[in-house]
């Protein structure tokens, strides 16, 4: 996982601190495992980013 893949996730979550914390915890877990993210891990990270994106698009307040 490289920085170019991580930065968009962080940018999407910056307006939602609880989600940002969850994303960071997941990224730390993946990093500590020393392996590439699994499909399930990618799906989870993408779902978190999508939820923040949807919230921003819906109400514009985050």
N, CA, C and O atoms as a Tripos MOL2 file, in Angstrom:
@<TRIPOS>MOLECULE
protein
  248   247    62     0     0
PROTEIN
NO_CHARGES

@<TRIPOS>ATOM
      1 N           0.8660   -1.1660    0.0000 N.3       1 UNK1
      2 CA          0.0000    0.0000    0.0000 C.3       1 UNK1
      3 C           0.9060    1.2210    0.0000 C.2       1 UNK1
      4 O           1.7520    1.3710    0.8810 O.2       1 UNK1
      5 N           0.7320    2.0880   -0.9810 N.am      2 UNK2
      6 CA          1.6000    3.2520   -1.0560 C.3       2 UNK2
      7 C           0.8470    4.5230   -0.6680 C.2       2 UNK2
      8 O          -0.3730    4.5140   -0.5070 O.2       2 UNK2
      9 N           1.5810    5.5900   -0.5260 N.am      3 UNK3
     10 CA          1.0260    6.8620   -0.0740 C.3       3 UNK3
     11 C          -0.0760    7.3640   -1.0130 C.2       3 UNK3
     12 O          -1.0670    7.9380   -0.5620 O.2       3 UNK3
     13 N           0.0990    7.1480   -2.3020 N.am      4 UNK4
     14 CA         -0.9050    7.6020   -3.2680 C.3       4 UNK4
     15 C          -2.2480    6.9180   -3.0550 C.2       4 UNK4
     16 O          -3.2860    7.4750   -3.4110 O.2       4 UNK4
     17 N          -2.2420    5.7350   -2.4860 N.am      5 UNK5
     18 CA         -3.4920    5.0350   -2.2010 C.3       5 UNK5
     19 C          -4.0800    5.4690   -0.8610 C.2       5 UNK5
     20 O          -5.2990    5.4620   -0.6910 O.2       5 UNK5
     21 N          -3.2420    5.8380    0.0710 N.am      6 UNK6
     22 CA         -3.6850    6.1920    1.4180 C.3       6 UNK6
     23 C          -4.2400    7.6100    1.4820 C.2       6 UNK6
     24 O          -5.2540    7.8430    2.1410 O.2       6 UNK6
     25 N          -3.6040    8.5480    0.8180 N.am      7 UNK7
     26 CA         -3.9860    9.9590    0.9200 C.3       7 UNK7
     27 C          -5.4500   10.2160    0.5460 C.2       7 UNK7
     28 O          -6.1290   10.9400    1.2740 O.2       7 UNK7
     29 N          -5.9670    9.6590   -0.5490 N.am      8 UNK8
     30 CA         -7.3820    9.9170   -0.8550 C.3       8 UNK8
     31 C          -8.3260    9.4240    0.2440 C.2       8 UNK8
     32 O          -9.3560   10.0480    0.4990 O.2       8 UNK8
     33 N          -7.9860    8.3180    0.8900 N.am      9 UNK9
     34 CA         -8.8180    7.8290    1.9880 C.3       9 UNK9
     35 C          -8.8180    8.8210    3.1430 C.2       9 UNK9
     36 O          -9.8680    9.1100    3.7160 O.2       9 UNK9
     37 N          -7.6550    9.3370    3.4820 N.am     10 UNK10
     38 CA         -7.5580   10.3020    4.5740 C.3      10 UNK10
     39 C          -8.2660   11.6080    4.2340 C.2      10 UNK10
     40 O          -8.9430   12.1880    5.0830 O.2      10 UNK10
     41 N          -8.1150   12.0670    3.0080 N.am     11 UNK11
     42 CA         -8.7960   13.2980    2.5890 C.3      11 UNK11
     43 C         -10.3090   13.1470    2.6720 C.2      11 UNK11
     44 O         -11.0080   14.0690    3.0940 O.2      11 UNK11
     45 N         -10.8070   11.9990    2.2750 N.am     12 UNK12
     46 CA        -12.2520   11.7750    2.3060 C.3      12 UNK12
     47 C         -12.7850   11.7480    3.7280 C.2      12 UNK12
     48 O         -13.9180   12.1560    3.9820 O.2      12 UNK12
     49 N         -11.9690   11.2700    4.6520 N.am     13 UNK13
     50 CA        -12.4370   11.1020    6.0250 C.3      13 UNK13
     51 C         -12.1270   12.2820    6.9300 C.2      13 UNK13
     52 O         -12.6300   12.3260    8.0530 O.2      13 UNK13
     53 N         -11.3310   13.2250    6.4970 N.am     14 UNK14
     54 CA        -10.8750   14.3070    7.3710 C.3      14 UNK14
     55 C         -12.0400   15.0850    7.9820 C.2      14 UNK14
     56 O         -11.9150   15.6230    9.0820 O.2      14 UNK14
     57 N         -13.1470   15.1470    7.2900 N.am     15 UNK15
     58 CA        -14.2880   15.8820    7.8160 C.3      15 UNK15
     59 C         -15.0990   15.0620    8.8120 C.2      15 UNK15
     60 O         -16.0260   15.5900    9.4270 O.2      15 UNK15
     61 N         -14.7780   13.8090    8.9810 N.am     16 UNK16
     62 CA        -15.5100   12.9260    9.8990 C.3      16 UNK16
     63 C         -14.4920   12.2060   10.7650 C.2      16 UNK16
     64 O         -14.0170   11.1300   10.4020 O.2      16 UNK16
     65 N         -14.1540   12.7870   11.8990 N.am     17 UNK17
     66 CA        -13.0830   12.2760   12.7450 C.3      17 UNK17
     67 C         -13.2950   10.8200   13.1840 C.2      17 UNK17
     68 O         -12.3390   10.0470   13.1290 O.2      17 UNK17
     69 N         -14.4880   10.4040   13.6140 N.am     18 UNK18
     70 CA        -14.6430    8.9810   13.9890 C.3      18 UNK18
     71 C         -14.3120    8.0300   12.8360 C.2      18 UNK18
     72 O         -13.7010    6.9820   13.0420 O.2      18 UNK18
     73 N         -14.7220    8.4070   11.6260 N.am     19 UNK19
     74 CA        -14.4040    7.5700   10.4740 C.3      19 UNK19
     75 C         -12.9130    7.6120   10.1910 C.2      19 UNK19
     76 O         -12.3150    6.5900    9.8520 O.2      19 UNK19
     77 N         -12.3130    8.7770   10.3270 N.am     20 UNK20
     78 CA        -10.8690    8.9040   10.1370 C.3      20 UNK20
     79 C         -10.1260    7.9920   11.1010 C.2      20 UNK20
     80 O          -9.1770    7.3150   10.7030 O.2      20 UNK20
     81 N         -10.5380    7.9650   12.3480 N.am     21 UNK21
     82 CA         -9.8980    7.0970   13.3410 C.3      21 UNK21
     83 C         -10.0400    5.6380   12.9390 C.2      21 UNK21
     84 O          -9.0880    4.8650   13.0510 O.2      21 UNK21
     85 N         -11.2150    5.2610   12.4770 N.am     22 UNK22
     86 CA        -11.4300    3.8810   12.0390 C.3      22 UNK22
     87 C         -10.5240    3.5280   10.8670 C.2      22 UNK22
     88 O          -9.9260    2.4530   10.8430 O.2      22 UNK22
     89 N         -10.4210    4.4250    9.9010 N.am     23 UNK23
     90 CA         -9.5610    4.1830    8.7420 C.3      23 UNK23
     91 C          -8.1120    4.0420    9.1830 C.2      23 UNK23
     92 O          -7.4140    3.1320    8.7370 O.2      23 UNK23
     93 N          -7.6580    4.9260   10.0480 N.am     24 UNK24
     94 CA         -6.2710    4.8620   10.5220 C.3      24 UNK24
     95 C          -6.0100    3.5730   11.2820 C.2      24 UNK24
     96 O          -4.9670    2.9460   11.0960 O.2      24 UNK24
     97 N          -6.9400    3.1710   12.1310 N.am     25 UNK25
     98 CA         -6.7810    1.9040   12.8510 C.3      25 UNK25
     99 C          -6.6780    0.7290   11.8800 C.2      25 UNK25
    100 O          -5.8600   -0.1720   12.0700 O.2      25 UNK25
    101 N          -7.5090    0.7440   10.8460 N.am     26 UNK26
    102 CA         -7.4490   -0.3270    9.8440 C.3      26 UNK26
    103 C          -6.1210   -0.3120    9.0940 C.2      26 UNK26
    104 O          -5.5260   -1.3620    8.8530 O.2      26 UNK26
    105 N          -5.6600    0.8800    8.7280 N.am     27 UNK27
    106 CA         -4.3880    0.9860    8.0120 C.3      27 UNK27
    107 C          -3.2250    0.5170    8.8820 C.2      27 UNK27
    108 O          -2.3090   -0.1430    8.3890 O.2      27 UNK27
    109 N          -3.2540    0.8490   10.1540 N.am     28 UNK28
    110 CA         -2.1980    0.3970   11.0730 C.3      28 UNK28
    111 C          -2.2080   -1.1210   11.1750 C.2      28 UNK28
    112 O          -1.1550   -1.7570   11.1540 O.2      28 UNK28
    113 N          -3.3790   -1.6890   11.2830 N.am     29 UNK29
    114 CA         -3.4960   -3.1460   11.3540 C.3      29 UNK29
    115 C          -2.9300   -3.8050   10.0980 C.2      29 UNK29
    116 O          -2.2010   -4.7930   10.1820 O.2      29 UNK29
    117 N          -3.2690   -3.2520    8.9350 N.am     30 UNK30
    118 CA         -2.7560   -3.7950    7.6720 C.3      30 UNK30
    119 C          -1.2360   -3.6540    7.6300 C.2      30 UNK30
    120 O          -0.5350   -4.5900    7.2460 O.2      30 UNK30
    121 N          -0.7320   -2.5010    8.0200 N.am     31 UNK31
    122 CA          0.7100   -2.2550    8.0020 C.3      31 UNK31
    123 C           1.4430   -3.2250    8.9260 C.2      31 UNK31
    124 O           2.4720   -3.7910    8.5570 O.2      31 UNK31
    125 N           0.9020   -3.4080   10.1280 N.am     32 UNK32
    126 CA          1.5540   -4.3020   11.0980 C.3      32 UNK32
    127 C           1.5300   -5.7600   10.6430 C.2      32 UNK32
    128 O           2.4040   -6.5430   11.0170 O.2      32 UNK32
    129 N           0.5410   -6.1200    9.8430 N.am     33 UNK33
    130 CA          0.4650   -7.5130    9.3860 C.3      33 UNK33
    131 C           1.5910   -7.8380    8.4130 C.2      33 UNK33
    132 O           1.9690   -8.9980    8.2520 O.2      33 UNK33
    133 N           2.1270   -6.7950    7.7610 N.am     34 UNK34
    134 CA          3.2250   -6.9940    6.8180 C.3      34 UNK34
    135 C           2.8120   -7.6310    5.5100 C.2      34 UNK34
    136 O           3.6580   -8.0590    4.7250 O.2      34 UNK34
    137 N           1.5210   -7.6960    5.2760 N.am     35 UNK35
    138 CA          1.0220   -8.2820    4.0360 C.3      35 UNK35
    139 C           0.2010   -7.2480    3.2710 C.2      35 UNK35
    140 O          -0.1550   -6.1970    3.8040 O.2      35 UNK35
    141 N          -0.0840   -7.5620    2.0400 N.am     36 UNK36
    142 CA         -0.9380   -6.6880    1.2380 C.3      36 UNK36
    143 C          -2.3590   -6.7630    1.7840 C.2      36 UNK36
    144 O          -2.7630   -7.7930    2.3250 O.2      36 UNK36
    145 N          -3.1170   -5.6800    1.6450 N.am     37 UNK37
    146 CA         -4.5090   -5.7150    2.1030 C.3      37 UNK37
    147 C          -5.3040   -6.7780    1.3580 C.2      37 UNK37
    148 O          -5.1210   -6.9870    0.1590 O.2      37 UNK37
    149 N          -6.1720   -7.4320    2.0790 N.am     38 UNK38
    150 CA         -7.0470   -8.4210    1.4580 C.3      38 UNK38
    151 C          -8.1800   -7.7080    0.7370 C.2      38 UNK38
    152 O          -8.3760   -6.5040    0.9020 O.2      38 UNK38
    153 N          -8.9070   -8.4500   -0.0460 N.am     39 UNK39
    154 CA        -10.0650   -7.8780   -0.7400 C.3      39 UNK39
    155 C         -11.0810   -7.3530    0.2660 C.2      39 UNK39
    156 O         -11.6920   -6.3080    0.0400 O.2      39 UNK39
    157 N         -11.2680   -8.0640    1.3710 N.am     40 UNK40
    158 CA        -12.2020   -7.6200    2.3980 C.3      40 UNK40
    159 C         -11.7300   -6.3260    3.0580 C.2      40 UNK40
    160 O         -12.5380   -5.4420    3.3410 O.2      40 UNK40
    161 N         -10.4250   -6.2130    3.3040 N.am     41 UNK41
    162 CA         -9.8930   -4.9890    3.8990 C.3      41 UNK41
    163 C         -10.0680   -3.8080    2.9500 C.2      41 UNK41
    164 O         -10.4550   -2.7190    3.3730 O.2      41 UNK41
    165 N          -9.7830   -4.0250    1.6660 N.am     42 UNK42
    166 CA         -9.9920   -2.9550    0.6880 C.3      42 UNK42
    167 C         -11.4590   -2.5740    0.6380 C.2      42 UNK42
    168 O         -11.7900   -1.3890    0.5900 O.2      42 UNK42
    169 N         -12.3320   -3.5530    0.6470 N.am     43 UNK43
    170 CA        -13.7710   -3.2700    0.5940 C.3      43 UNK43
    171 C         -14.1980   -2.4470    1.8050 C.2      43 UNK43
    172 O         -14.9920   -1.5150    1.6750 O.2      43 UNK43
    173 N         -13.6800   -2.7840    2.9670 N.am     44 UNK44
    174 CA        -14.0050   -2.0430    4.1790 C.3      44 UNK44
    175 C         -13.5100   -0.6030    4.1000 C.2      44 UNK44
    176 O         -14.2520    0.3280    4.4140 O.2      44 UNK44
    177 N         -12.2600   -0.4170    3.6830 N.am     45 UNK45
    178 CA        -11.7100    0.9350    3.5590 C.3      45 UNK45
    179 C         -12.4710    1.7500    2.5140 C.2      45 UNK45
    180 O         -12.7690    2.9240    2.7320 O.2      45 UNK45
    181 N         -12.7780    1.1310    1.3960 N.am     46 UNK46
    182 CA        -13.5340    1.8220    0.3460 C.3      46 UNK46
    183 C         -14.9420    2.1840    0.8120 C.2      46 UNK46
    184 O         -15.4540    3.2490    0.4660 O.2      46 UNK46
    185 N         -15.5670    1.3100    1.5900 N.am     47 UNK47
    186 CA        -16.9150    1.5910    2.1090 C.3      47 UNK47
    187 C         -16.8750    2.7700    3.0790 C.2      47 UNK47
    188 O         -17.7660    3.6200    3.0600 O.2      47 UNK47
    189 N         -15.8500    2.8260    3.9230 N.am     48 UNK48
    190 CA        -15.7140    3.9560    4.8410 C.3      48 UNK48
    191 C         -15.5370    5.2630    4.0760 C.2      48 UNK48
    192 O         -16.1790    6.2670    4.3850 O.2      48 UNK48
    193 N         -14.6740    5.2410    3.0930 N.am     49 UNK49
    194 CA        -14.4450    6.4460    2.2830 C.3      49 UNK49
    195 C         -15.7180    6.8400    1.5370 C.2      49 UNK49
    196 O         -16.0390    8.0250    1.4440 O.2      49 UNK49
    197 N         -16.4280    5.8780    1.0170 N.am     50 UNK50
    198 CA        -17.6650    6.1610    0.2870 C.3      50 UNK50
    199 C         -18.7310    6.7490    1.2030 C.2      50 UNK50
    200 O         -19.4870    7.6280    0.7890 O.2      50 UNK50
    201 N         -18.7960    6.2720    2.4430 N.am     51 UNK51
    202 CA        -19.8070    6.8080    3.3620 C.3      51 UNK51
    203 C         -19.5400    8.2700    3.6710 C.2      51 UNK51
    204 O         -20.4730    9.0690    3.7460 O.2      51 UNK51
    205 N         -18.2840    8.6260    3.8490 N.am     52 UNK52
    206 CA        -17.9450   10.0320    4.0880 C.3      52 UNK52
    207 C         -18.2540   10.8580    2.8390 C.2      52 UNK52
    208 O         -18.8240   11.9460    2.9280 O.2      52 UNK52
    209 N         -17.8770   10.3340    1.6910 N.am     53 UNK53
    210 CA        -18.1450   11.0440    0.4370 C.3      53 UNK53
    211 C         -19.6460   11.2840    0.2640 C.2      53 UNK53
    212 O         -20.0690   12.3850   -0.0900 O.2      53 UNK53
    213 N         -20.4380   10.2540    0.5140 N.am     54 UNK54
    214 CA        -21.8880   10.3890    0.3820 C.3      54 UNK54
    215 C         -22.4440   11.4280    1.3530 C.2      54 UNK54
    216 O         -23.3300   12.2030    0.9920 O.2      54 UNK54
    217 N         -21.9290   11.4480    2.5790 N.am     55 UNK55
    218 CA        -22.3900   12.4240    3.5560 C.3      55 UNK55
    219 C         -22.0780   13.8340    3.1010 C.2      55 UNK55
    220 O         -22.9030   14.7360    3.2450 O.2      55 UNK55
    221 N         -20.8970   14.0240    2.5570 N.am     56 UNK56
    222 CA        -20.4990   15.3500    2.0670 C.3      56 UNK56
    223 C         -21.4020   15.7600    0.9010 C.2      56 UNK56
    224 O         -21.8520   16.9040    0.8330 O.2      56 UNK56
    225 N         -21.6600   14.8470    0.0070 N.am     57 UNK57
    226 CA        -22.4850   15.1430   -1.1630 C.3      57 UNK57
    227 C         -23.9450   15.4040   -0.7690 C.2      57 UNK57
    228 O         -24.6290   16.2040   -1.4080 O.2      57 UNK57
    229 N         -24.4140   14.7310    0.2780 N.am     58 UNK58
    230 CA        -25.8070   14.8260    0.6820 C.3      58 UNK58
    231 C         -26.1050   16.1150    1.4260 C.2      58 UNK58
    232 O         -27.0420   16.8370    1.0840 O.2      58 UNK58
    233 N         -25.3000   16.4030    2.4520 N.am     59 UNK59
    234 CA        -25.6450   17.5780    3.2610 C.3      59 UNK59
    235 C         -24.6570   18.7330    3.1460 C.2      59 UNK59
    236 O         -24.9760   19.8540    3.5420 O.2      59 UNK59
    237 N         -23.4840   18.4830    2.6210 N.am     60 UNK60
    238 CA        -22.5330   19.5440    2.4040 C.3      60 UNK60
    239 C         -21.9890   20.1900    3.6610 C.2      60 UNK60
    240 O         -21.3290   21.2260    3.5820 O.2      60 UNK60
    241 N         -22.2530   19.5970    4.8280 N.am     61 UNK61
    242 CA        -21.8120   20.2270    6.0700 C.3      61 UNK61
    243 C         -20.5670   19.6070    6.6530 C.2      61 UNK61
    244 O         -19.9940   20.1540    7.5950 O.2      61 UNK61
    245 N         -20.1380   18.4990    6.1300 N.am     62 UNK62
    246 CA        -18.9590   17.8330    6.6850 C.3      62 UNK62
    247 C         -17.7360   18.1970    5.9020 C.2      62 UNK62
    248 O         -16.6400   17.7340    6.2170 O.2      62 UNK62
@<TRIPOS>BOND
     1     1     2 1
     2     2     3 1
     3     3     4 2
     4     3     5 am
     5     5     6 1
     6     6     7 1
     7     7     8 2
     8     7     9 am
     9     9    10 1
    10    10    11 1
    11    11    12 2
    12    11    13 am
    13    13    14 1
    14    14    15 1
    15    15    16 2
    16    15    17 am
    17    17    18 1
    18    18    19 1
    19    19    20 2
    20    19    21 am
    21    21    22 1
    22    22    23 1
    23    23    24 2
    24    23    25 am
    25    25    26 1
    26    26    27 1
    27    27    28 2
    28    27    29 am
    29    29    30 1
    30    30    31 1
    31    31    32 2
    32    31    33 am
    33    33    34 1
    34    34    35 1
    35    35    36 2
    36    35    37 am
    37    37    38 1
    38    38    39 1
    39    39    40 2
    40    39    41 am
    41    41    42 1
    42    42    43 1
    43    43    44 2
    44    43    45 am
    45    45    46 1
    46    46    47 1
    47    47    48 2
    48    47    49 am
    49    49    50 1
    50    50    51 1
    51    51    52 2
    52    51    53 am
    53    53    54 1
    54    54    55 1
    55    55    56 2
    56    55    57 am
    57    57    58 1
    58    58    59 1
    59    59    60 2
    60    59    61 am
    61    61    62 1
    62    62    63 1
    63    63    64 2
    64    63    65 am
    65    65    66 1
    66    66    67 1
    67    67    68 2
    68    67    69 am
    69    69    70 1
    70    70    71 1
    71    71    72 2
    72    71    73 am
    73    73    74 1
    74    74    75 1
    75    75    76 2
    76    75    77 am
    77    77    78 1
    78    78    79 1
    79    79    80 2
    80    79    81 am
    81    81    82 1
    82    82    83 1
    83    83    84 2
    84    83    85 am
    85    85    86 1
    86    86    87 1
    87    87    88 2
    88    87    89 am
    89    89    90 1
    90    90    91 1
    91    91    92 2
    92    91    93 am
    93    93    94 1
    94    94    95 1
    95    95    96 2
    96    95    97 am
    97    97    98 1
    98    98    99 1
    99    99   100 2
   100    99   101 am
   101   101   102 1
   102   102   103 1
   103   103   104 2
   104   103   105 am
   105   105   106 1
   106   106   107 1
   107   107   108 2
   108   107   109 am
   109   109   110 1
   110   110   111 1
   111   111   112 2
   112   111   113 am
   113   113   114 1
   114   114   115 1
   115   115   116 2
   116   115   117 am
   117   117   118 1
   118   118   119 1
   119   119   120 2
   120   119   121 am
   121   121   122 1
   122   122   123 1
   123   123   124 2
   124   123   125 am
   125   125   126 1
   126   126   127 1
   127   127   128 2
   128   127   129 am
   129   129   130 1
   130   130   131 1
   131   131   132 2
   132   131   133 am
   133   133   134 1
   134   134   135 1
   135   135   136 2
   136   135   137 am
   137   137   138 1
   138   138   139 1
   139   139   140 2
   140   139   141 am
   141   141   142 1
   142   142   143 1
   143   143   144 2
   144   143   145 am
   145   145   146 1
   146   146   147 1
   147   147   148 2
   148   147   149 am
   149   149   150 1
   150   150   151 1
   151   151   152 2
   152   151   153 am
   153   153   154 1
   154   154   155 1
   155   155   156 2
   156   155   157 am
   157   157   158 1
   158   158   159 1
   159   159   160 2
   160   159   161 am
   161   161   162 1
   162   162   163 1
   163   163   164 2
   164   163   165 am
   165   165   166 1
   166   166   167 1
   167   167   168 2
   168   167   169 am
   169   169   170 1
   170   170   171 1
   171   171   172 2
   172   171   173 am
   173   173   174 1
   174   174   175 1
   175   175   176 2
   176   175   177 am
   177   177   178 1
   178   178   179 1
   179   179   180 2
   180   179   181 am
   181   181   182 1
   182   182   183 1
   183   183   184 2
   184   183   185 am
   185   185   186 1
   186   186   187 1
   187   187   188 2
   188   187   189 am
   189   189   190 1
   190   190   191 1
   191   191   192 2
   192   191   193 am
   193   193   194 1
   194   194   195 1
   195   195   196 2
   196   195   197 am
   197   197   198 1
   198   198   199 1
   199   199   200 2
   200   199   201 am
   201   201   202 1
   202   202   203 1
   203   203   204 2
   204   203   205 am
   205   205   206 1
   206   206   207 1
   207   207   208 2
   208   207   209 am
   209   209   210 1
   210   210   211 1
   211   211   212 2
   212   211   213 am
   213   213   214 1
   214   214   215 1
   215   215   216 2
   216   215   217 am
   217   217   218 1
   218   218   219 1
   219   219   220 2
   220   219   221 am
   221   221   222 1
   222   222   223 1
   223   223   224 2
   224   223   225 am
   225   225   226 1
   226   226   227 1
   227   227   228 2
   228   227   229 am
   229   229   230 1
   230   230   231 1
   231   231   232 2
   232   231   233 am
   233   233   234 1
   234   234   235 1
   235   235   236 2
   236   235   237 am
   237   237   238 1
   238   238   239 1
   239   239   240 2
   240   239   241 am
   241   241   242 1
   242   242   243 1
   243   243   244 2
   244   243   245 am
   245   245   246 1
   246   246   247 1
   247   247   248 2
@<TRIPOS>SUBSTRUCTURE
     1 UNK1         2 RESIDUE 1 A UNK
     2 UNK2         6 RESIDUE 1 A UNK
     3 UNK3        10 RESIDUE 1 A UNK
     4 UNK4        14 RESIDUE 1 A UNK
     5 UNK5        18 RESIDUE 1 A UNK
     6 UNK6        22 RESIDUE 1 A UNK
     7 UNK7        26 RESIDUE 1 A UNK
     8 UNK8        30 RESIDUE 1 A UNK
     9 UNK9        34 RESIDUE 1 A UNK
    10 UNK10       38 RESIDUE 1 A UNK
    11 UNK11       42 RESIDUE 1 A UNK
    12 UNK12       46 RESIDUE 1 A UNK
    13 UNK13       50 RESIDUE 1 A UNK
    14 UNK14       54 RESIDUE 1 A UNK
    15 UNK15       58 RESIDUE 1 A UNK
    16 UNK16       62 RESIDUE 1 A UNK
    17 UNK17       66 RESIDUE 1 A UNK
    18 UNK18       70 RESIDUE 1 A UNK
    19 UNK19       74 RESIDUE 1 A UNK
    20 UNK20       78 RESIDUE 1 A UNK
    21 UNK21       82 RESIDUE 1 A UNK
    22 UNK22       86 RESIDUE 1 A UNK
    23 UNK23       90 RESIDUE 1 A UNK
    24 UNK24       94 RESIDUE 1 A UNK
    25 UNK25       98 RESIDUE 1 A UNK
    26 UNK26      102 RESIDUE 1 A UNK
    27 UNK27      106 RESIDUE 1 A UNK
    28 UNK28      110 RESIDUE 1 A UNK
    29 UNK29      114 RESIDUE 1 A UNK
    30 UNK30      118 RESIDUE 1 A UNK
    31 UNK31      122 RESIDUE 1 A UNK
    32 UNK32      126 RESIDUE 1 A UNK
    33 UNK33      130 RESIDUE 1 A UNK
    34 UNK34      134 RESIDUE 1 A UNK
    35 UNK35      138 RESIDUE 1 A UNK
    36 UNK36      142 RESIDUE 1 A UNK
    37 UNK37      146 RESIDUE 1 A UNK
    38 UNK38      150 RESIDUE 1 A UNK
    39 UNK39      154 RESIDUE 1 A UNK
    40 UNK40      158 RESIDUE 1 A UNK
    41 UNK41      162 RESIDUE 1 A UNK
    42 UNK42      166 RESIDUE 1 A UNK
    43 UNK43      170 RESIDUE 1 A UNK
    44 UNK44      174 RESIDUE 1 A UNK
    45 UNK45      178 RESIDUE 1 A UNK
    46 UNK46      182 RESIDUE 1 A UNK
    47 UNK47      186 RESIDUE 1 A UNK
    48 UNK48      190 RESIDUE 1 A UNK
    49 UNK49      194 RESIDUE 1 A UNK
    50 UNK50      198 RESIDUE 1 A UNK
    51 UNK51      202 RESIDUE 1 A UNK
    52 UNK52      206 RESIDUE 1 A UNK
    53 UNK53      210 RESIDUE 1 A UNK
    54 UNK54      214 RESIDUE 1 A UNK
    55 UNK55      218 RESIDUE 1 A UNK
    56 UNK56      222 RESIDUE 1 A UNK
    57 UNK57      226 RESIDUE 1 A UNK
    58 UNK58      230 RESIDUE 1 A UNK
    59 UNK59      234 RESIDUE 1 A UNK
    60 UNK60      238 RESIDUE 1 A UNK
    61 UNK61      242 RESIDUE 1 A UNK
    62 UNK62      246 RESIDUE 1 A UNK
